[in-house]
Amino acid sequence: MTTGTTQRRASIIHGYGASPEDHWFGWLAEQLNADGIPTTIPALPNPQEPDPAQWTEAVRTGLGALDEDSIIVAHSLGCLTVLRHLRSLPDPWHLGTLVLVSGFIDQLPAIPDLNSYIGDGCDVEGLSNHIGRITILRSDADPYVPAGHTDRLADLLGASAEVVPGAGHFLASDGVTSLREVLEAIAS
């Protein structure tokens, strides 16, 4: 008798104004693939003018069915989109690992153009009950997402934000083209 084994798999969800080729996403996918974790980076439509319904549908399609072997890594506005998708899932569901980088659910004073997308954010109460491991990363120098926004999200999810010194908004223009902290969060 043979037993089926499941394989860990990962998805990286980019944020506003970004594409799968930007920042540290490709580096992370390369590292995970080399570790035997198949990784996808879905392209979300119209990243310069994101539409919540289109992005949520693209995330739903890109992630597929979730289970304890699923890993989701999201950046910035991608975090809110992923959280909204998770909130929409019918019970029961389970996600193995969630890593949020510069996550938030509150409107951003530095980017008022996103107010309509962000709206009232997302009710994250109870989501952590469905997730095996949650890691939240923020910088101490993010010009777009206030530290308090990420800390509040972490608190609501029953986690604490890990601070990556001097990482800005985790963009290539901030010098962030690799992000070992995400790899460590997945490996631990």
FIKOLZA-1660 file (N, C-alpha, C; in steps of 0.1 Angstrom, whole numbers, plus 5000, padded with zeros to 4 digits):
% residues 188
   i   px   py   pz ch aa at
   1 5008 4988 5000  A  M  N
   1 5000 5000 5000  A  M CA
   1 5009 5012 5000  A  M  C
   2 5006 5022 4992  A  T  N
   2 5013 5034 4991  A  T CA
   2 5005 5045 4997  A  T  C
   3 5011 5054 5003  A  T  N
   3 5004 5066 5009  A  T CA
   3 5008 5078 5001  A  T  C
   4 4998 5086 4998  A  G  N
   4 5000 5098 4991  A  G CA
   4 5007 5109 5000  A  G  C
   5 5016 5116 4994  A  T  N
   5 5022 5127 5002  A  T CA
   5 5018 5140 4996  A  T  C
   6 5016 5150 5004  A  T  N
   6 5013 5163 4998  A  T CA
   6 5026 5171 4998  A  T  C
   7 5027 5181 4990  A  Q  N
   7 5039 5189 4989  A  Q CA
   7 5035 5203 4992  A  Q  C
   8 5044 5209 4999  A  R  N
   8 5043 5224 5002  A  R CA
   8 5043 5231 4989  A  R  C
   9 5035 5242 4988  A  R  N
   9 5035 5250 4976  A  R CA
   9 5033 5265 4981  A  R  C
  10 5039 5274 4973  A  A  N
  10 5038 5288 4978  A  A CA
  10 5033 5297 4967  A  A  C
  11 5026 5308 4971  A  S  N
  11 5022 5319 4962  A  S CA
  11 5027 5332 4968  A  S  C
  12 5032 5340 4959  A  I  N
  12 5036 5354 4963  A  I CA
  12 5027 5364 4957  A  I  C
  13 5021 5372 4965  A  I  N
  13 5011 5382 4960  A  I CA
  13 5017 5396 4961  A  I  C
  14 5019 5402 4949  A  H  N
  14 5025 5416 4949  A  H CA
  14 5015 5426 4953  A  H  C
  15 5019 5438 4954  A  G  N
  15 5011 5450 4958  A  G CA
  15 5009 5460 4947  A  G  C
  16 5005 5472 4951  A  Y  N
  16 5001 5483 4943  A  Y CA
  16 5013 5487 4934  A  Y  C
  17 5011 5489 4921  A  G  N
  17 5021 5494 4913  A  G CA
  17 5032 5484 4910  A  G  C
  18 5031 5472 4914  A  A  N
  18 5042 5462 4912  A  A CA
  18 5038 5451 4902  A  A  C
  19 5047 5442 4899  A  S  N
  19 5045 5431 4890  A  S CA
  19 5052 5419 4896  A  S  C
  20 5050 5407 4891  A  P  N
  20 5057 5395 4896  A  P CA
  20 5072 5396 4895  A  P  C
  21 5077 5405 4886  A  E  N
  21 5092 5406 4884  A  E CA
  21 5098 5416 4893  A  E  C
  22 5091 5423 4901  A  D  N
  22 5096 5434 4909  A  D CA
  22 5102 5430 4922  A  D  C
  23 5110 5438 4928  A  H  N
  23 5115 5438 4942  A  H CA
  23 5121 5425 4945  A  H  C
  24 5117 5418 4955  A  W  N
  24 5123 5405 4960  A  W CA
  24 5115 5393 4957  A  W  C
  25 5104 5395 4949  A  F  N
  25 5095 5384 4946  A  F CA
  25 5102 5372 4938  A  F  C
  26 5109 5376 4927  A  G  N
  26 5116 5366 4919  A  G CA
  26 5127 5359 4927  A  G  C
  27 5134 5366 4935  A  W  N
  27 5145 5360 4944  A  W CA
  27 5138 5350 4953  A  W  C
  28 5127 5354 4959  A  L  N
  28 5121 5344 4969  A  L CA
  28 5116 5332 4961  A  L  C
  29 5109 5334 4950  A  A  N
  29 5104 5322 4942  A  A CA
  29 5116 5313 4939  A  A  C
  30 5127 5319 4934  A  E  N
  30 5139 5311 4931  A  E CA
  30 5144 5302 4943  A  E  C
  31 5144 5309 4954  A  Q  N
  31 5149 5302 4966  A  Q CA
  31 5139 5291 4970  A  Q  C
  32 5126 5293 4970  A  L  N
  32 5117 5283 4974  A  L CA
  32 5116 5272 4964  A  L  C
  33 5117 5275 4951  A  N  N
  33 5117 5264 4941  A  N CA
  33 5130 5256 4943  A  N  C
  34 5141 5262 4946  A  A  N
  34 5153 5254 4948  A  A CA
  34 5152 5245 4961  A  A  C
  35 5144 5249 4970  A  D  N
  35 5141 5241 4982  A  D CA
  35 5130 5231 4980  A  D  C
  36 5125 5229 4968  A  G  N
  36 5115 5220 4965  A  G CA
  36 5101 5224 4967  A  G  C
  37 5099 5237 4969  A  I  N
  37 5086 5243 4971  A  I CA
  37 5081 5250 4959  A  I  C
  38 5073 5244 4950  A  P  N
  38 5068 5251 4938  A  P CA
  38 5061 5264 4942  A  P  C
  39 5065 5275 4935  A  T  N
  39 5061 5288 4938  A  T CA
  39 5056 5295 4926  A  T  C
  40 5044 5302 4928  A  T  N
  40 5038 5310 4917  A  T CA
  40 5037 5325 4922  A  T  C
  41 5038 5334 4912  A  I  N
  41 5036 5348 4915  A  I CA
  41 5026 5353 4905  A  I  C
  42 5013 5352 4909  A  P  N
  42 5002 5357 4899  A  P CA
  42 5004 5372 4897  A  P  C
  43 5001 5375 4884  A  A  N
  43 5001 5389 4880  A  A CA
  43 4987 5395 4883  A  A  C
  44 4986 5405 4892  A  L  N
  44 4973 5411 4894  A  L CA
  44 4970 5421 4884  A  L  C
  45 4958 5422 4879  A  P  N
  45 4955 5432 4868  A  P CA
  45 4956 5446 4872  A  P  C
  46 4960 5454 4863  A  N  N
  46 4960 5469 4864  A  N CA
  46 4967 5473 4878  A  N  C
  47 4979 5470 4880  A  P  N
  47 4985 5473 4893  A  P CA
  47 4986 5488 4896  A  P  C
  48 4986 5496 4886  A  Q  N
  48 4987 5511 4889  A  Q CA
  48 4973 5516 4893  A  Q  C
  49 4962 5509 4889  A  E  N
  49 4949 5513 4892  A  E CA
  49 4941 5501 4896  A  E  C
  50 4944 5495 4908  A  P  N
  50 4938 5482 4912  A  P CA
  50 4923 5484 4915  A  P  C
  51 4916 5473 4911  A  D  N
  51 4902 5472 4914  A  D CA
  51 4900 5461 4923  A  D  C
  52 4894 5463 4935  A  P  N
  52 4892 5453 4945  A  P CA
  52 4886 5440 4940  A  P  C
  53 4876 5440 4932  A  A  N
  53 4870 5428 4927  A  A CA
  53 4879 5420 4918  A  A  C
  54 4886 5428 4909  A  Q  N
  54 4895 5421 4899  A  Q CA
  54 4907 5415 4907  A  Q  C
  55 4912 5422 4917  A  W  N
  55 4924 5417 4924  A  W CA
  55 4919 5405 4932  A  W  C
  56 4908 5405 4939  A  T  N
  56 4903 5394 4947  A  T CA
  56 4901 5382 4938  A  T  C
  57 4896 5383 4927  A  E  N
  57 4893 5372 4918  A  E CA
  57 4907 5367 4913  A  E  C
  58 4916 5375 4910  A  A  N
  58 4929 5371 4905  A  A CA
  58 4937 5363 4916  A  A  C
  59 4935 5368 4929  A  V  N
  59 4941 5361 4940  A  V CA
  59 4934 5347 4942  A  V  C
  60 4921 5347 4942  A  R  N
  60 4914 5334 4943  A  R CA
  60 4918 5324 4933  A  R  C
  61 4919 5328 4920  A  T  N
  61 4923 5320 4909  A  T CA
  61 4938 5316 4911  A  T  C
  62 4946 5325 4915  A  G  N
  62 4961 5322 4916  A  G CA
  62 4964 5313 4928  A  G  C
  63 4956 5314 4939  A  L  N
  63 4959 5306 4950  A  L CA
  63 4953 5292 4949  A  L  C
  64 4942 5291 4943  A  G  N
  64 4935 5278 4942  A  G CA
  64 4931 5273 4956  A  G  C
  65 4929 5260 4958  A  A  N
  65 4925 5254 4970  A  A CA
  65 4936 5255 4980  A  A  C
  66 4933 5259 4993  A  L  N
  66 4943 5260 5003  A  L CA
  66 4942 5248 5013  A  L  C
  67 4954 5245 5018  A  D  N
  67 4955 5235 5028  A  D CA
  67 4967 5237 5037  A  D  C
  68 4970 5228 5046  A  E  N
  68 4981 5229 5056  A  E CA
  68 4994 5230 5049  A  E  C
  69 4995 5226 5036  A  D  N
  69 5008 5227 5029  A  D CA
  69 5009 5240 5020  A  D  C
  70 4999 5248 5021  A  S  N
  70 4999 5261 5013  A  S CA
  70 5006 5272 5021  A  S  C
  71 5014 5279 5013  A  I  N
  71 5021 5291 5019  A  I CA
  71 5017 5303 5010  A  I  C
  72 5013 5314 5017  A  I  N
  72 5010 5326 5010  A  I CA
  72 5020 5337 5016  A  I  C
  73 5026 5344 5007  A  V  N
  73 5035 5356 5010  A  V CA
  73 5028 5367 5003  A  V  C
  74 5025 5378 5010  A  A  N
  74 5019 5390 5004  A  A CA
  74 5026 5402 5008  A  A  C
  75 5026 5412 4999  A  H  N
  75 5033 5425 5001  A  H CA
  75 5023 5436 5000  A  H  C
  76 5023 5445 5010  A  S  N
  76 5016 5458 5010  A  S CA
  76 5001 5456 5006  A  S  C
  77 4996 5462 4995  A  L  N
  77 4982 5461 4992  A  L CA
  77 4978 5446 4989  A  L  C
  78 4987 5438 4985  A  G  N
  78 4985 5424 4983  A  G CA
  78 4980 5417 4996  A  G  C
  79 4985 5422 5008  A  C  N
  79 4982 5417 5021  A  C CA
  79 4967 5418 5023  A  C  C
  80 4962 5431 5021  A  L  N
  80 4947 5433 5023  A  L CA
  80 4939 5425 5013  A  L  C
  81 4944 5423 5001  A  T  N
  81 4936 5415 4991  A  T CA
  81 4936 5400 4996  A  T  C
  82 4947 5395 5000  A  V  N
  82 4947 5381 5005  A  V CA
  82 4938 5380 5017  A  V  C
  83 4939 5389 5027  A  L  N
  83 4930 5388 5038  A  L CA
  83 4915 5388 5035  A  L  C
  84 4912 5396 5025  A  R  N
  84 4898 5397 5020  A  R CA
  84 4894 5383 5014  A  R  C
  85 4903 5377 5006  A  H  N
  85 4901 5364 5001  A  H CA
  85 4899 5354 5012  A  H  C
  86 4908 5354 5021  A  L  N
  86 4906 5344 5032  A  L CA
  86 4893 5346 5040  A  L  C
  87 4889 5358 5042  A  R  N
  87 4877 5361 5049  A  R CA
  87 4865 5356 5041  A  R  C
  88 4866 5355 5028  A  S  N
  88 4855 5350 5020  A  S CA
  88 4853 5335 5019  A  S  C
  89 4863 5328 5024  A  L  N
  89 4863 5313 5022  A  L CA
  89 4853 5307 5032  A  L  C
  90 4845 5297 5026  A  P  N
  90 4836 5290 5035  A  P CA
  90 4843 5281 5044  A  P  C
  91 4838 5279 5057  A  D  N
  91 4844 5270 5066  A  D CA
  91 4841 5255 5061  A  D  C
  92 4849 5246 5064  A  P  N
  92 4862 5247 5070  A  P CA
  92 4873 5249 5060  A  P  C
  93 4883 5257 5064  A  W  N
  93 4895 5259 5056  A  W CA
  93 4907 5260 5065  A  W  C
  94 4919 5257 5059  A  H  N
  94 4931 5258 5067  A  H CA
  94 4942 5262 5057  A  H  C
  95 4951 5271 5062  A  L  N
  95 4963 5276 5055  A  L CA
  95 4975 5273 5064  A  L  C
  96 4985 5267 5058  A  G  N
  96 4997 5264 5066  A  G CA
  96 5005 5276 5070  A  G  C
  97 5009 5285 5061  A  T  N
  97 5017 5296 5065  A  T CA
  97 5013 5309 5058  A  T  C
  98 5012 5320 5065  A  L  N
  98 5009 5333 5059  A  L CA
  98 5020 5342 5064  A  L  C
  99 5026 5349 5054  A  V  N
  99 5037 5359 5057  A  V CA
  99 5032 5372 5050  A  V  C
 100 5030 5382 5059  A  L  N
 100 5026 5395 5054  A  L CA
 100 5037 5405 5056  A  L  C
 101 5041 5412 5045  A  V  N
 101 5052 5421 5045  A  V CA
 101 5046 5435 5042  A  V  C
 102 5048 5444 5052  A  S  N
 102 5042 5458 5051  A  S CA
 102 5027 5457 5050  A  S  C
 103 5020 5448 5058  A  G  N
 103 5006 5446 5057  A  G CA
 103 4998 5457 5065  A  G  C
 104 4986 5459 5061  A  F  N
 104 4977 5469 5067  A  F CA
 104 4963 5466 5063  A  F  C
 105 4954 5472 5071  A  I  N
 105 4940 5471 5067  A  I CA
 105 4933 5485 5069  A  I  C
 106 4941 5495 5072  A  D  N
 106 4937 5509 5074  A  D CA
 106 4941 5518 5062  A  D  C
 107 4934 5528 5060  A  Q  N
 107 4938 5537 5049  A  Q CA
 107 4951 5544 5051  A  Q  C
 108 4959 5546 5040  A  L  N
 108 4972 5551 5041  A  L CA
 108 4973 5566 5038  A  L  C
 109 4977 5574 5048  A  P  N
 109 4978 5589 5046  A  P CA
 109 4987 5592 5035  A  P  C
 110 4997 5584 5032  A  A  N
 110 5007 5588 5022  A  A CA
 110 5002 5584 5007  A  A  C
 111 4991 5576 5006  A  I  N
 111 4986 5572 4993  A  I CA
 111 4971 5573 4993  A  I  C
 112 4965 5585 4994  A  P  N
 112 4951 5587 4994  A  P CA
 112 4944 5581 4982  A  P  C
 113 4951 5579 4971  A  D  N
 113 4945 5573 4959  A  D CA
 113 4940 5559 4961  A  D  C
 114 4945 5553 4972  A  L  N
 114 4940 5539 4975  A  L CA
 114 4929 5539 4984  A  L  C
 115 4924 5550 4989  A  N  N
 115 4913 5550 4999  A  N CA
 115 4901 5542 4994  A  N  C
 116 4897 5544 4982  A  S  N
 116 4885 5536 4977  A  S CA
 116 4887 5521 4977  A  S  C
 117 4900 5517 4974  A  Y  N
 117 4903 5503 4974  A  Y CA
 117 4903 5498 4988  A  Y  C
 118 4909 5505 4997  A  I  N
 118 4910 5501 5011  A  I CA
 118 4897 5501 5018  A  I  C
 119 4889 5512 5015  A  G  N
 119 4876 5513 5022  A  G CA
 119 4877 5511 5037  A  G  C
 120 4869 5502 5042  A  D  N
 120 4869 5499 5056  A  D CA
 120 4878 5488 5060  A  D  C
 121 4887 5484 5051  A  G  N
 121 4897 5474 5054  A  G CA
 121 4892 5460 5052  A  G  C
 122 4894 5453 5063  A  C  N
 122 4889 5439 5063  A  C CA
 122 4888 5434 5078  A  C  C
 123 4877 5427 5081  A  D  N
 123 4875 5422 5094  A  D CA
 123 4884 5409 5095  A  D  C
 124 4894 5409 5103  A  V  N
 124 4903 5398 5103  A  V CA
 124 4901 5389 5115  A  V  C
 125 4890 5392 5123  A  E  N
 125 4887 5384 5135  A  E CA
 125 4885 5370 5132  A  E  C
 126 4892 5361 5139  A  G  N
 126 4890 5347 5137  A  G CA
 126 4898 5341 5126  A  G  C
 127 4904 5349 5117  A  L  N
 127 4912 5343 5106  A  L CA
 127 4924 5335 5111  A  L  C
 128 4930 5339 5122  A  S  N
 128 4942 5332 5127  A  S CA
 128 4939 5318 5132  A  S  C
 129 4926 5315 5135  A  N  N
 129 4922 5302 5139  A  N CA
 129 4924 5292 5127  A  N  C
 130 4924 5297 5115  A  H  N
 130 4925 5288 5103  A  H CA
 130 4939 5287 5098  A  H  C
 131 4949 5294 5104  A  I  N
 131 4962 5296 5098  A  I CA
 131 4972 5290 5108  A  I  C
 132 4981 5281 5103  A  G  N
 132 4990 5274 5111  A  G CA
 132 5001 5283 5117  A  G  C
 133 5007 5291 5108  A  R  N
 133 5018 5301 5113  A  R CA
 133 5016 5314 5105  A  R  C
 134 5016 5325 5113  A  I  N
 134 5015 5338 5107  A  I CA
 134 5028 5346 5111  A  I  C
 135 5034 5352 5101  A  T  N
 135 5046 5361 5103  A  T CA
 135 5043 5374 5097  A  T  C
 136 5045 5385 5104  A  I  N
 136 5043 5398 5099  A  I CA
 136 5056 5406 5100  A  I  C
 137 5060 5411 5088  A  L  N
 137 5072 5419 5088  A  L CA
 137 5069 5434 5085  A  L  C
 138 5076 5443 5091  A  R  N
 138 5075 5457 5088  A  R CA
 138 5089 5463 5089  A  R  C
 139 5091 5474 5083  A  S  N
 139 5103 5482 5084  A  S CA
 139 5102 5492 5095  A  S  C
 140 5113 5498 5099  A  D  N
 140 5113 5509 5109  A  D CA
 140 5113 5522 5101  A  D  C
 141 5112 5521 5088  A  A  N
 141 5114 5533 5080  A  A CA
 141 5105 5533 5067  A  A  C
 142 5093 5528 5069  A  D  N
 142 5083 5527 5057  A  D CA
 142 5077 5540 5055  A  D  C
 143 5079 5546 5043  A  P  N
 143 5073 5559 5040  A  P CA
 143 5058 5558 5036  A  P  C
 144 5053 5546 5033  A  Y  N
 144 5039 5545 5029  A  Y CA
 144 5030 5539 5039  A  Y  C
 145 5035 5529 5046  A  V  N
 145 5026 5522 5056  A  V CA
 145 5031 5525 5070  A  V  C
 146 5024 5533 5078  A  P  N
 146 5028 5536 5091  A  P CA
 146 5030 5524 5100  A  P  C
 147 5041 5524 5108  A  A  N
 147 5044 5512 5117  A  A CA
 147 5031 5508 5125  A  A  C
 148 5024 5518 5129  A  G  N
 148 5012 5515 5137  A  G CA
 148 5001 5507 5130  A  G  C
 149 5001 5509 5117  A  H  N
 149 4991 5502 5109  A  H CA
 149 4995 5487 5108  A  H  C
 150 5007 5484 5106  A  T  N
 150 5012 5470 5106  A  T CA
 150 5011 5464 5120  A  T  C
 151 5015 5471 5130  A  D  N
 151 5014 5466 5144  A  D CA
 151 5000 5463 5148  A  D  C
 152 4990 5472 5143  A  R  N
 152 4976 5469 5147  A  R CA
 152 4971 5457 5140  A  R  C
 153 4975 5455 5127  A  L  N
 153 4971 5443 5120  A  L CA
 153 4977 5430 5127  A  L  C
 154 4989 5431 5131  A  A  N
 154 4996 5420 5137  A  A CA
 154 4988 5416 5150  A  A  C
 155 4985 5427 5158  A  D  N
 155 4978 5425 5170  A  D CA
 155 4964 5418 5168  A  D  C
 156 4957 5423 5158  A  L  N
 156 4944 5417 5154  A  L CA
 156 4945 5402 5150  A  L  C
 157 4956 5399 5145  A  L  N
 157 4959 5385 5140  A  L CA
 157 4965 5376 5151  A  L  C
 158 4968 5382 5163  A  G  N
 158 4974 5375 5174  A  G CA
 158 4989 5372 5172  A  G  C
 159 4995 5381 5164  A  A  N
 159 5009 5380 5162  A  A CA
 159 5016 5393 5166  A  A  C
 160 5029 5393 5165  A  S  N
 160 5037 5405 5167  A  S CA
 160 5045 5408 5154  A  S  C
 161 5046 5420 5151  A  A  N
 161 5053 5424 5139  A  A CA
 161 5068 5423 5141  A  A  C
 162 5076 5417 5132  A  E  N
 162 5090 5416 5133  A  E CA
 162 5095 5428 5125  A  E  C
 163 5105 5436 5130  A  V  N
 163 5110 5448 5124  A  V CA
 163 5123 5444 5116  A  V  C
 164 5123 5448 5104  A  V  N
 164 5135 5447 5095  A  V CA
 164 5141 5461 5094  A  V  C
 165 5151 5464 5101  A  P  N
 165 5157 5478 5101  A  P CA
 165 5160 5483 5087  A  P  C
 166 5156 5495 5085  A  G  N
 166 5160 5503 5073  A  G CA
 166 5155 5497 5059  A  G  C
 167 5145 5489 5059  A  A  N
 167 5140 5482 5047  A  A CA
 167 5130 5491 5039  A  A  C
 168 5127 5503 5044  A  G  N
 168 5117 5511 5037  A  G CA
 168 5104 5504 5035  A  G  C
 169 5099 5504 5023  A  H  N
 169 5086 5497 5020  A  H CA
 169 5089 5483 5013  A  H  C
 170 5102 5478 5015  A  F  N
 170 5106 5466 5010  A  F CA
 170 5105 5466 4994  A  F  C
 171 5110 5477 4989  A  L  N
 171 5110 5478 4974  A  L CA
 171 5124 5477 4969  A  L  C
 172 5126 5474 4956  A  A  N
 172 5139 5474 4950  A  A CA
 172 5146 5487 4952  A  A  C
 173 5138 5498 4950  A  S  N
 173 5143 5512 4951  A  S CA
 173 5148 5515 4966  A  S  C
 174 5143 5506 4975  A  D  N
 174 5148 5508 4989  A  D CA
 174 5161 5499 4991  A  D  C
 175 5165 5492 4980  A  G  N
 175 5176 5483 4981  A  G CA
 175 5172 5469 4985  A  G  C
 176 5159 5466 4985  A  V  N
 176 5155 5453 4990  A  V CA
 176 5152 5444 4977  A  V  C
 177 5161 5436 4973  A  T  N
 177 5159 5427 4962  A  T CA
 177 5160 5412 4967  A  T  C
 178 5162 5410 4979  A  S  N
 178 5161 5397 4986  A  S CA
 178 5156 5400 5000  A  S  C
 179 5150 5390 5005  A  L  N
 179 5143 5392 5018  A  L CA
 179 5144 5379 5026  A  L  C
 180 5156 5376 5032  A  R  N
 180 5159 5364 5039  A  R CA
 180 5149 5362 5051  A  R  C
 181 5144 5372 5057  A  E  N
 181 5134 5371 5068  A  E CA
 181 5122 5363 5063  A  E  C
 182 5117 5365 5051  A  V  N
 182 5106 5357 5046  A  V CA
 182 5109 5343 5044  A  V  C
 183 5121 5340 5039  A  L  N
 183 5126 5326 5037  A  L CA
 183 5127 5319 5050  A  L  C
 184 5132 5326 5060  A  E  N
 184 5133 5321 5074  A  E CA
 184 5120 5318 5080  A  E  C
 185 5110 5327 5078  A  A  N
 185 5097 5325 5083  A  A CA
 185 5090 5312 5077  A  A  C
 186 5093 5310 5065  A  I  N
 186 5087 5298 5058  A  I CA
 186 5094 5285 5062  A  I  C
 187 5107 5286 5064  A  A  N
 187 5115 5274 5067  A  A CA
 187 5114 5270 5082  A  A  C
 188 5110 5279 5091  A  S  N
 188 5110 5276 5105  A  S CA
 188 5098 5267 5109  A  S  C
% end
